[in-house]
Amino acid sequence: MNEFLVLPRLTWISVLDILIVAFIIYQVVILIRGTRAVQMALGLAVIIGFFYFSRWSRLETVSWLLTNILPYFVFAIIVIFQSEIRRTLAHFGRTTFFSGFGSINRNEFYDEIALTATTLASKKTGALIVIQRDIGLKSYIESGIALDAVMSYDLLVTVFNPEVPLHDGAVIIHNGRIAAAACFLPLTVNPRLSRELGTRHRAAIGVTEETDALAIIVSEETGAISLAHDGDIERYLDADNLKLRLKDLFERKVPSVKNELVPDASAKRISDA
């Protein structure tokens, strides 16, 4: 009896082992927090808990059924959590925290983006601008038309001119340069997303779910300016707020402010393209 009360000797290897496991669990929780993976993980935990309960209570038939089904859950997890797995691997594979703006000054970069967004908003011209951070967007860049031009207000406004063929799609900016235009982006499948958000907003949220990119959206229906990051979206921004949020997200990695995921009775009712 006493041997069960004796604690194993704690060594620095044991402490390191515990800290590494705790860090991994913490990173996984941070990555899936606020996503549909949370509910799926809870459901899987319930099934596993029920499996051990069936063995403890000697429910032979239930235990046999779960014993034969659970091994296939490994494949189910890979399919169901494929987007989260990609984000996790990309997160641990980052080599830098910020790829830079190239030759353009940071404040000038924020000003150019904000001026472009407000100009397009005043004309109710739809736009989607994606800014690459640490995770590469090569696969999305290759889906569009390569430009590799220095980013400027004049060029961005020209690209999103409805008379220009390049306006239909996203512009991707990397290191202060417009890498490509008319790019295709993945649409979010978040079931909690407000039905008021249209394809442009869903594409912006989708690319920020898959990567750490930022996406600025201008609605062609209302002229509202939105900012998507980390699978969340902030809406009804003006030029000053947009510049402030860009600076915060690039330089201080401020946590996202979640909104517009569930329709709110107090929120404005709009329909965006």
N, C-alpha and C positions, 0 to 999 in steps of 0.2 A: 504493500500500500504506500509506504513511504517513498518508494522509487518513482511513483507518479508525481510526487510533490517536489521532486528535485528538478530545478531548472537547469538547462544546459548552460555551460560557461559561455558568456558573451565575449566574442573576440572582435577585433577591428574588421576582419573579413565578414563576419556575420552582420555587423552594422552596415558595411558597404553593400552587402547583398540586399538588405532590407531597404536601404536608401534607393538603390537602382530600381527595384521592383516598385517602390512607392512613386518614383519619378515617372516610370513607364505608365502606371495606372493613372497618374495625374494628367499626363499628356493626352492619353486616350480620352479621358473624361472631358478635357478642354476641347478636343477636336470634335467630339460628337455632341457637345452641349448645344441645345437649341435646334438640333436637327431631328429628322424622323428616325435616326438610328437609336435615339434614346428609348423610344417606345418599343422598338424591335429588340433592343438589348434587354429591356425589362421583361418582355414576353419570353425571351430565351432563358432568362434567369428563373422565371416561374416554372418553365418546363423542366429545367435541371433540378430545381428544388423539389418538384413533384416526383421526379425520378428517384431521388434519394428517400423521399417520404414513402414511396411505394415499396422500396426495398426494406425500409425500417419496419413498416407495418405488414410486410409479407403479403402484399397484393401481387401474387405471382403472375397473373395474366397481364396486368398493367406494367409490371416491371419487365416482363419479357418483351412486350410491345415497345416500350421506350428504349430498352437495350438494343433492339434491332433498328430503331429509327434514328437514334441520336448520332450514330456515326455519319449519317448522310447530312447532318446539320452543318458539317464542316464545309461541304460544297454549297449548301444553301447560304451560309454566311458569306462566302466569297461572292456569290451572285448578288445577294441583297445589299451587302455593304461595299460593293465595288467602288463607288465614288468616295466613300469615307476612307477606304484602304488606299486609294490613289492619293488622297490628300495627306494621309498620315505618312506615306513613304516620301512624298514630295517635301513634307514638313521636315522630316529628319534628314533629307538629302540636301537641304539648303547649305550653301557655302558662305553666303553673305546675308546681311540683314537688309541691305539696300543697294540696288544696282546702279543708282546714280541717274543724273539727268543729262549726262554727256557734257557738251560744252555750254549748255544754257544755264543761266543763273536760276537758283531755286525759286526765289521770289518772282522773277520774271516768268518762270514756268507757271506758277500759280495764277499770275495775272492774265497770262495768255489764255489759259483754260477757262478761267472765270469770265473773261471778256467774250470769248467764243460762245460759252453757254448762254450768257445773258443776251447776246445779240441774236442768237438763234431762237431763244425763248420769246423775245419781243416780236419776232416774225412768225412764231408758232411753227418753226421748222423742226421736224423731228431729227434727233441725233443720238448717236451712241458712241461714246469715246471710252476706250479701254486703255488703262495705263498699266504696263507691266511693272511688277516689283521684283521679288526674288525668284519666283517660279516662272520658267520660260513659257512663252505662248506660241512657240514655233508652229505647232500643229494648226492653230487658229490663223496664224499669219499666212500660212501656205494655202488656206482656204479662200483667201481674198486676192486682191490685185496688189502686187508689190510696188511700193513707192520709194521707200528709203530716202525720204526728204526731211530736211530740218523742219521741226514743228514751228508753225507760226499761226497767228490769228487769221491772216488772210487766206492761207492755204486750207485751214480747217473749215472756214466759212464757205470757201469755194467747193470743197469736197461734198459738203452737205446741202449744196444748192439742189433743189428738186429737179432742175433741168439737167444736172450732171449724172451720168450713169452710176458713178461711184457712191451716190448718197444712200443707196439702199443696202444697208449693212453696217457693220461696226468698223471704226477706225481704231487701230492698235498703235499705241505709242511706246517706244522702247528707247531708253537713253536719250531722251530729248528729240527723237526723230520719229516721224510717222513711218512705221514699218510697212503697213499695208492698209488698204481701205476695202470696203465691201466684203468684210470678213463674216463668216458664219460662226455663230456661237451656240453652245448647248443651252436648251431651255431648262429651267428649273422644274423639278417634279414635286416640289414641296407642297403637300396637300393643305397646309395652313396658310398658304399665300392668299391674299385678298383677290377676289375675282375681278376687282376693279382694275388690276394691273394687266396691261396688254403684252403683246409679244416682245416688244422692245425692252420693257422692264423685266420680263421673265428671262430674256437672254442675258441681260446684265447681271441678274442675280445668279443665273446658272453658271456663268464663267467665274464669278467670285466664290461659288461653292466648290468648284473644281480647283481653283488656284487662289493665290493671295492678291490678285490684281484688283485695281479700283476701276469702277465704271461710272461715268457721268451720263445721265440720260436727260434728254429734253423731249417733252411730250409735244407732239404736233397737234393734239386736241386742245390742250389747255395752256401750253407754254411753260408748264411747271418743270423745275429743275430738280433732279434727284441724284443721289449718290449711293451706289451699291458697293458693299465690301463685306467679306466674310459671310456671304449668304444673307445679309441683311440689307435693308434699303432705308435711306433717310430722304424725305421728300420735302417739297416746298422750300428749297434753299434759295437765298439770294446770293449775289456775288461775294459779299463779305463772308457769309457763313460757309460758302463753298470753299473759298480760299483758306479759311480757318480749319475746316475739316480736313482738307488735303494736307495742310501743314502738320496737323496733329497725327494723321494716319501715317504719313511718310517719316516724320522725324521723331515722334514720341510713341507711336504704336498704341494710340488710345483705344480702349475696348469699344466695340461697336454699340450703337444705340439701336435696339430692335424695335421696329414699328412696321405697320402695314402688312404684317403677316396674317393677322386676323382682323376682319372688318370690325370697325369700332363705330358705334352709333353716333359718337360725338365728332367723328372725322368727316371731312368733306367728301361728298360723293362725286366721283368723277369717272370717266371712262377714257383710258389712254390707249393709244395705238402701240 
